């Protein structure tokens, strides 16, 4: 399972809810996956390819090579 190298964000799970007749009648499992990007980053003076979530990339937590 892929995971963000910076914030350790990974897949989470829960229920998909089906709304019928104004109340929840059926539940089925589903997963939410993080928006991961493969990025060449400068880590400890070396250029490495890591998986980073889009939020960490947008917030500048990763220095791109």
C-alpha positions in Angstrom: 0.0 0.0 0.0 1.4 3.4 -1.0 2.0 6.0 1.6 3.2 9.6 1.7 6.9 9.8 2.6 6.4 13.1 4.4 3.2 12.9 6.4 2.6 9.1 6.3 -0.9 9.7 4.9 -2.3 6.3 3.7 -5.5 4.6 2.6 -8.4 4.9 5.0 -11.7 3.0 5.0 -15.3 3.5 5.9 -18.8 3.0 4.7 -20.5 4.1 1.5 -24.0 5.2 2.5 -27.0 4.7 0.3 -29.9 7.0 1.1 -33.3 5.7 0.4 -36.7 7.0 1.7 -35.1 9.7 3.8 -33.0 7.4 6.0 -29.8 5.4 5.5 -30.8 1.8 4.6 -27.7 0.2 3.1 -24.0 0.4 3.9 -21.2 -1.0 1.8 -17.5 -0.7 2.4 -15.3 1.7 0.5 -11.8 3.2 0.7 -10.4 6.7 0.3 -6.9 6.8 -1.2 -4.5 9.8 -0.9 -3.6 11.9 -3.9 0.0 10.7 -4.3 2.5 12.0 -6.8 5.9 10.5 -7.7 8.4 13.3 -7.2 12.2 13.6 -7.5 13.1 15.2 -4.2 16.4 16.4 -2.6 16.7 14.3 0.6 19.9 14.6 2.6 21.8 15.9 -0.4 20.7 13.0 -2.6 18.1 13.0 -5.3 15.6 10.3 -4.7 12.2 9.5 -6.2 9.5 9.4 -3.5 5.7 9.4 -3.2 4.3 12.6 -1.8 0.7 13.6 -1.3 -0.5 16.6 -3.2 -1.1 18.5 0.1 2.5 18.2 1.2 3.7 19.2 -2.3 1.4 22.2 -2.4 2.5 23.4 1.1 6.2 23.3 0.2 7.2 20.5 2.6 9.2 18.9 -0.2 12.2 20.4 -2.0 12.0 19.3 -5.7 15.2 18.4 -7.4 
